[in-house]
């Protein structure tokens, strides 16, 4: 029988590191968040061969103190957390002290850093696989820190092969993640570039250190995107059930229970959403995260008004740090919210009210009455759009017919009549002609079985 004994330290280090750094996304996430935590106003992310050769993140933050050189990459060393209770008031992205240590174990890892008082003389730090400081050298540098990760997973052949095989998918995930940071971080200039194995460096996108998320969205997705978005600024007013942690916090200091949702969402008009839910970004106090239940509510309410498309979403849920727990998963993207179900109920009502208040427009020359959703009292909310492209909302009792012009697409939500007369009214003349031609062809090929009158 095998005896129970402690796992050797180096083995423990590599096992834990493989859980913290699992893919290309986790590398970029940890380095970018370190730059933001350091107070950087400029973050430059550079890839070589889509990150297979190297990932470099350079910032103009505070830099690393000389006294911290020996411990900067050791496991569970951090300047962001002292005791477990500090998690309740945490305002930084990082807090575990695991990322740099894990990168030492899984890549060739080095740092160039320079304090403001030392410019232009910086220091290059090279680390061993354990996270201990190896060589140091003096180099020319600007204020801030430049972190270089080379040959990721070089000592894990299976994971390296998986990364190379799925690099296209991983690359798309990385760009999507960087878009999220660049959109939500105001006052921070982002530049993301890629240098292929053969060729010059290409800037993929950049922001200008804008003071608003609106300007960030314009820099990344273009001005046309903003034309179809509605601003989100909703207060989810409710009194959450008070947990012991919130009670203790309220005794020691004044804790706010207000929850605000700020950002942008697509207008609910037909043609102003997206064909796929590929641009839906959620944040908690500016931290990118996955909130599937919030995404579900946004999409369900939106599709009640525009069933054929998905919304663009940028939603930042702002609330007191005592009302959520970020210490749930290694990547910190899973967040537990206190009284989430009550938040979702209030969010659903607020979104429905926001969408009902919108004026809709469609291209000039089109005109129809489109059923949007059925009210609680059996009424139907319609959007009537005339030739000048302006839309107004009206209520009707059980409206069944939708009308529109010959050159107009069918509405997103349709009423299906039972009679052939109703059916003909719902189709434009060109569509009726096509149907008549098809019917004639079928009658010609099957004269005995085809008897329906068109």
C-alpha positions in Angstrom: 0.0 0.0 0.0 1.3 3.4 -1.0 2.1 5.7 1.9 0.8 9.3 2.2 3.5 11.9 1.8 3.8 15.5 0.8 4.1 16.4 -2.9 7.5 17.8 -3.8 7.5 21.6 -3.9 8.4 22.0 -7.6 5.7 19.6 -8.6 3.1 21.5 -6.5 4.2 24.7 -8.2 3.8 23.3 -11.7 0.4 21.8 -10.9 -1.0 25.0 -9.4 0.5 27.1 -12.3 -1.3 25.0 -14.9 -4.6 25.9 -13.2 -3.9 29.7 -13.1 -2.6 30.0 -16.7 -4.7 27.7 -18.9 -4.6 29.5 -22.3 -3.5 32.6 -24.2 -6.4 34.6 -22.8 -5.4 34.0 -19.2 -1.8 35.3 -19.9 -3.1 38.5 -21.5 -5.7 39.0 -18.8 -3.2 38.8 -16.0 -0.7 41.1 -17.6 -3.2 43.8 -18.7 -4.8 43.8 -15.2 -1.4 44.3 -13.6 -0.8 47.3 -15.8 -4.2 48.9 -14.9 -3.6 48.2 -11.2 -0.3 50.0 -11.5 -2.1 53.2 -12.5 -1.0 53.1 -16.1 -2.6 55.6 -18.6 -1.1 53.8 -21.6 -1.1 50.0 -22.2 0.7 48.6 -25.3 0.0 44.9 -26.0 2.2 43.3 -28.6 2.0 39.8 -30.1 4.5 37.8 -32.2 2.9 35.1 -34.3 -0.4 35.5 -32.5 1.3 34.9 -29.2 2.9 31.6 -30.1 6.3 33.2 -30.1 5.8 36.0 -27.5 3.4 38.3 -25.7 4.6 41.6 -24.5 2.6 44.1 -22.3 4.2 47.5 -21.8 2.8 50.3 -19.6 3.7 53.6 -18.1 2.5 52.8 -14.6 4.4 53.2 -11.3 7.1 50.6 -12.0 8.5 48.1 -9.6 10.5 49.1 -6.5 14.0 47.8 -6.1 13.0 46.2 -2.8 10.5 44.0 -4.6 12.7 42.5 -7.3 13.4 39.3 -5.3 9.7 38.6 -4.4 7.8 40.0 -7.4 7.4 36.5 -9.0 7.1 34.3 -5.9 3.9 32.4 -5.3 1.3 34.2 -3.2 3.4 37.5 -2.9 1.3 40.6 -3.6 0.9 44.2 -2.6 -2.9 44.2 -3.1 -4.1 42.0 -0.2 -2.9 41.5 3.4 -5.8 39.6 5.1 -8.9 37.7 3.9 -11.2 40.5 5.1 -9.6 42.8 2.6 -11.5 41.0 -0.1 -14.7 42.8 1.0 -13.3 46.2 0.0 -11.0 45.1 -2.9 -10.7 47.6 -5.7 -7.9 46.0 -7.7 -8.1 43.3 -10.4 -5.5 41.0 -8.8 -5.2 39.8 -5.3 -3.8 36.2 -5.1 -0.2 36.7 -6.1 -0.2 33.7 -8.4 0.0 35.0 -12.0 3.7 36.0 -12.4 4.8 32.9 -10.5 2.8 30.7 -12.8 4.1 32.4 -15.9 7.7 31.6 -14.7 6.8 27.9 -14.5 5.1 27.8 -18.0 7.2 30.1 -20.1 10.4 32.1 -20.5 9.6 35.1 -18.4 11.3 38.4 -18.0 10.5 42.0 -16.9 12.0 45.4 -17.7 11.0 48.1 -15.2 11.9 51.6 -14.4 10.8 54.0 -11.6 10.2 57.7 -12.5 13.2 58.8 -10.5 15.5 56.3 -12.4 14.6 57.3 -16.0 16.3 56.5 -18.4 18.0 53.7 -16.5 15.9 50.7 -16.1 16.5 47.1 -14.9 15.9 43.8 -16.7 14.9 41.0 -14.5 15.1 37.3 -15.5 13.5 34.6 -13.5 13.9 30.9 -12.8 11.1 28.4 -13.2 10.4 28.6 -9.5 9.9 32.3 -9.6 13.1 33.2 -7.9 15.1 36.1 -9.4 17.9 35.0 -11.6 20.0 37.6 -13.6 19.6 41.3 -13.5 21.0 43.9 -15.9 20.8 47.6 -16.5 19.0 48.7 -19.7 17.6 51.9 -21.2 13.9 52.2 -20.3 11.0 54.6 -19.8 8.9 54.9 -16.7 6.7 51.8 -16.2 7.0 48.1 -16.7 7.4 45.8 -19.7 6.6 42.2 -19.2 7.7 39.6 -21.8 6.3 36.1 -22.0 8.1 33.8 -24.6 7.4 30.3 -25.7 4.3 29.7 -23.6 3.8 26.1 -22.5 7.2 25.1 -23.9 7.5 22.5 -21.1 3.9 21.2 -21.4 4.0 19.5 -24.9 0.3 18.4 -24.9 -0.9 21.9 -24.0 1.5 23.5 -26.4 0.2 21.3 -29.3 -3.4 22.2 -28.3 -2.6 25.9 -28.4 -1.0 25.7 -31.8 -3.8 23.6 -33.2 -6.5 25.9 -31.9 -4.6 29.2 -32.3 -7.3 30.8 -34.5 -10.0 30.3 -31.9 -7.7 31.3 -29.1 -6.7 34.4 -31.0 -10.3 35.5 -31.5 -10.9 35.1 -27.8 -7.9 37.2 -26.9 -9.0 40.0 -29.2 -12.5 39.9 -27.8 -11.1 40.1 -24.3 -8.8 43.1 -25.1 -11.8 44.8 -26.7 -13.6 44.5 -23.4 -10.8 46.1 -21.4 -10.3 48.9 -24.0 -14.0 49.7 -24.0 -14.5 49.9 -20.3 -11.3 51.6 -19.2 -11.6 55.3 -19.5 -8.5 57.5 -19.3 -6.3 54.6 -20.5 -4.8 54.5 -24.0 -4.8 50.9 -25.4 -2.8 49.8 -28.4 -2.9 46.2 -29.6 -0.5 45.0 -32.4 0.5 41.8 -34.0 3.7 40.8 -35.9 3.4 37.7 -38.0 6.4 35.3 -38.4 7.3 37.0 -41.6 6.2 40.6 -42.1 5.8 44.0 -40.3 4.0 44.7 -37.2 0.3 45.6 -37.7 -1.8 47.7 -35.3 -5.1 45.9 -34.8 -6.9 48.6 -32.8 -6.2 51.4 -30.4 -8.0 53.9 -28.2 -6.9 57.4 -27.3 -7.2 57.5 -23.5 -10.8 58.8 -23.9 -12.7 60.1 -20.9 -15.9 58.1 -21.8 -16.8 54.6 -22.9 -18.8 56.1 -25.8 -15.6 57.4 -27.4 -13.8 54.1 -26.7 -16.6 52.3 -28.6 -16.2 54.6 -31.5 -12.4 54.0 -31.6 -12.9 50.2 -31.6 -16.1 49.5 -33.4 -16.7 52.7 -35.5 -19.1 55.6 -35.4 -21.8 53.7 -37.2 -22.1 51.3 -34.2 -23.1 54.2 -31.9 -25.9 55.2 -34.2 -27.9 52.2 -33.3 -27.2 52.1 -29.6 -29.2 53.3 -26.6 -27.5 54.5 -23.5 -28.0 52.4 -20.3 -28.3 54.3 -17.0 -30.6 52.3 -14.8 -30.9 52.1 -11.0 -32.1 48.7 -9.7 -33.9 50.0 -6.6 -34.4 47.2 -4.1 -33.4 46.4 -0.6 -31.4 43.1 -0.7 -31.8 40.5 2.0 -29.1 41.3 4.5 -26.4 38.7 5.0 -24.1 38.5 8.0 -21.3 40.0 6.0 -23.4 43.0 4.9 -24.7 43.5 8.5 -21.1 43.6 9.8 -20.1 46.1 7.1 -23.1 48.3 7.8 -22.2 48.4 11.5 -18.6 49.5 10.8 -19.4 51.9 8.0 -22.2 53.1 5.7 -22.7 50.5 2.9 -24.7 51.4 -0.1 -27.2 48.8 -1.5 -27.8 50.8 -4.7 -27.1 48.8 -7.9 -26.7 50.7 -11.2 -26.4 49.4 -14.7 -24.5 51.6 -17.1 -23.4 51.2 -20.7 -25.1 50.7 -24.1 -27.5 48.3 -25.8 -28.8 48.0 -29.3 -32.0 49.9 -30.2 -34.9 47.3 -30.3 -35.9 48.3 -33.9 -35.7 45.7 -36.6 -32.4 45.9 -38.5 -30.5 47.6 -35.7 -29.4 44.5 -33.8 -26.8 41.9 -34.8 -27.2 38.6 -36.5 -25.3 36.8 -33.7 -24.7 37.6 -30.0 -21.0 38.2 -30.6 -20.7 41.6 -29.0 -22.1 41.2 -25.5 -19.8 42.5 -22.7 -20.6 42.4 -19.0 -18.6 44.0 -16.2 -18.9 44.2 -12.4 -17.4 47.5 -11.3 -15.3 47.6 -14.5 -14.1 44.0 -14.2 -14.9 41.9 -17.3 -16.8 38.8 -16.3 -19.3 36.2 -17.4 -22.8 36.9 -16.2 -25.0 34.3 -18.1 -28.2 35.1 -16.2 -27.9 38.8 -17.0 -27.2 38.0 -20.6 -30.3 35.8 -20.7 -32.5 38.7 -19.4 -31.1 41.2 -21.9 -31.6 38.9 -24.8 -35.1 37.7 -23.8 -36.4 41.3 -23.3 -34.7 42.5 -26.5 -36.2 39.6 -28.6 -39.7 40.5 -27.4 -39.2 43.6 -29.6 -36.9 42.3 -32.3 -37.1 38.5 -32.5 -34.8 38.1 -35.5 -31.7 39.7 -34.1 -29.4 39.8 -31.0 -28.4 43.0 -29.2 -25.0 44.6 -28.8 -24.5 44.9 -25.1 -22.0 46.8 -22.9 -23.3 46.6 -19.4 -21.3 47.6 -16.3 -23.1 46.6 -13.0 -21.9 49.0 -10.3 -22.5 48.0 -6.7 -20.8 48.0 -3.3 -18.0 45.5 -3.0 -19.8 43.8 0.0 -22.6 42.7 -2.4 -20.5 40.3 -4.5 -17.8 37.7 -4.3 -15.0 37.6 -7.0 -13.0 34.8 -5.3 -14.8 32.0 -7.0 -12.8 30.8 -10.0 -9.1 30.9 -11.0 -9.7 33.4 -13.8 -11.9 35.6 -11.6 -14.5 35.8 -14.4 -17.2 34.0 -12.3 -18.8 36.4 -9.8 -21.4 35.6 -7.2 -23.9 38.5 -6.7 -25.8 38.9 -3.5 -29.6 38.6 -4.2 -29.0 38.1 -7.9 -32.6 36.9 -8.6 -34.0 40.1 -7.3 -31.5 42.1 -9.3 -32.6 40.2 -12.4 -36.3 40.9 -11.8 -35.6 44.6 -11.5 -33.4 44.5 -14.6 -36.1 42.9 -16.7 -38.6 45.6 -15.7 -36.1 48.4 -16.3 -35.1 47.1 -19.7 -38.8 46.7 -20.8 -39.5 50.3 -19.8 -36.4 51.5 -21.6 -37.3 49.7 -24.9 -40.9 50.9 -24.7 -39.7 54.5 -24.5 -37.8 54.3 -27.7 -38.9 55.8 -31.1 -38.2 53.5 -33.9 -37.4 54.3 -37.5 -36.9 52.3 -40.7 -35.7 53.3 -44.2 -37.9 55.8 -46.0 -40.5 54.3 -48.3 -41.4 51.5 -45.9 -44.6 51.3 -43.9 -46.0 48.7 -41.6 -47.6 48.0 -38.2 -45.5 45.5 -36.3 -46.6 43.5 -33.3 -43.9 43.8 -30.6 -45.3 42.1 -27.6 -48.4 41.2 -25.8 -49.1 43.2 -22.6 -50.2 41.8 -19.3 -53.9 42.8 -19.8 -54.2 41.2 -23.2 -53.3 44.3 -25.2 -50.8 44.3 -28.1 -48.2 47.0 -28.3 -47.7 48.1 -31.9 -45.1 50.2 -33.6 -46.6 52.1 -36.5 -44.1 53.5 -39.0 -45.0 55.8 -41.9 -43.2 56.8 -45.0 -41.0 59.4 -43.3 -39.4 56.7 -41.2 -40.7 57.8 -37.8 -42.3 55.3 -35.5 -44.9 55.7 -32.7 -46.3 53.1 -30.3 -50.0 52.4 -30.0 -52.1 49.8 -28.2 -54.6 47.6 -29.9 -56.9 44.8 -28.8 -55.6 41.5 -30.2 -54.4 43.0 -33.5 -53.9 40.2 -36.1 -52.9 41.9 -39.3 -49.5 43.4 -40.3 -49.3 45.6 -43.4 -46.3 46.8 -45.3 -45.3 48.0 -48.7 -44.0 46.0 -51.7 -40.3 46.6 -51.2 -40.3 46.0 -47.5 -38.9 43.0 -45.6 -41.3 40.9 -43.5 -41.5 42.1 -39.9 -39.5 40.3 -37.2 -42.7 39.2 -35.4 -45.5 38.1 -37.7 -49.2 37.4 -37.3 -50.3 34.2 -39.2 -53.8 34.3 -40.5 -55.8 31.3 -41.5 -57.6 32.4 -44.7 -56.0 32.8 -48.1 -57.2 36.4 -48.2 -55.3 37.3 -45.0 -52.3 35.4 -46.4 -52.3 37.4 -49.6 -52.5 40.7 -47.7 -49.3 39.9 -45.8 -47.2 39.3 -48.8 -46.0 42.0 -51.2 -47.1 41.9 -54.9 -43.8 40.5 -56.0 -44.0 37.6 -53.5 -47.6 36.8 -54.7 -46.4 36.6 -58.3 -43.6 34.2 -57.3 -46.1 32.1 -55.4 -48.5 32.1 -58.3 -45.8 31.0 -60.7 -44.8 28.2 -58.4 -48.4 27.1 -58.1 -48.8 27.1 -61.9 -45.7 24.8 -62.2 -47.0 22.4 -59.6 -50.4 22.3 -61.2 -48.8 21.6 -64.6 -46.8 18.6 -63.1 -49.6 17.3 -60.8 -53.0 18.3 -62.4 -55.0 15.7 -60.5 -53.6 16.3 -57.0 -53.2 20.1 -57.0 -56.5 22.0 -56.7 -55.8 24.9 -54.4 -56.9 28.3 -55.8 -54.2 31.0 -55.7 
